[in-house]
């Protein structure tokens, strides 16, 4: 297990990361890399609660609806 905070710190030591305001309705949080067009999306299910902002649902073949 590598905590996302440690992975982020390692990336931030090599690249300039600016928080991006992009919201997709999913669980990822986004950063712009080195001020360019590259976007990094990270999901942190163990180190930060992401379910509060998620709008994803799943529909089964039986017609049942489940939240992610």
C-alpha positions in Angstrom: 0.0 0.0 0.0 1.3 3.4 -1.0 -0.8 6.3 0.5 -1.9 8.7 -2.1 -0.4 11.5 -0.1 3.1 9.9 -0.5 2.5 9.3 -4.2 1.4 12.9 -4.7 4.4 14.2 -2.7 6.8 12.1 -4.9 5.1 13.5 -8.1 5.2 17.1 -6.8 8.9 16.8 -6.1 9.5 16.2 -9.8 6.7 18.2 -11.5 4.9 21.5 -10.8 1.3 20.6 -10.0 -1.5 23.1 -10.0 -4.9 22.2 -8.7 -7.4 22.1 -11.6 -11.0 23.1 -11.0 -12.3 20.4 -13.4 -15.2 18.4 -11.9 -16.6 15.4 -13.8 -19.0 14.1 -11.1 -16.6 11.3 -10.5 -14.3 10.6 -7.6 -11.0 11.9 -9.1 -9.3 15.2 -8.1 -7.3 16.8 -10.9 -4.0 18.7 -11.2 -2.4 20.4 -14.2 1.2 19.2 -14.7 3.9 21.8 -15.4 1.4 24.4 -16.5 0.8 22.5 -19.8 -2.2 20.6 -21.2 -1.4 17.4 -19.2 -3.9 16.7 -16.5 -3.4 14.2 -13.6 -6.4 12.7 -12.0 -6.1 11.0 -8.6 -8.6 9.0 -6.7 -8.0 8.6 -2.9 -10.4 6.0 -1.5 -8.3 5.3 1.6 -6.8 8.6 2.5 -9.8 10.9 1.6 -13.5 10.4 1.4 -14.5 10.8 -2.2 -18.1 9.4 -2.1 -19.7 12.7 -1.0 -19.1 14.3 -4.4 -19.7 11.3 -6.7 -22.8 11.0 -8.8 -22.1 7.6 -10.5 -24.6 4.9 -10.5 -24.7 1.4 -12.0 -27.7 -0.4 -13.7 -27.7 -4.2 -13.7 -29.1 -6.4 -16.4 -32.0 -7.1 -14.0 -32.9 -3.4 -13.9 -31.6 -2.7 -10.4 -29.9 0.6 -9.7 -26.8 0.7 -7.4 -24.8 3.6 -6.2 -21.1 3.2 -6.7 
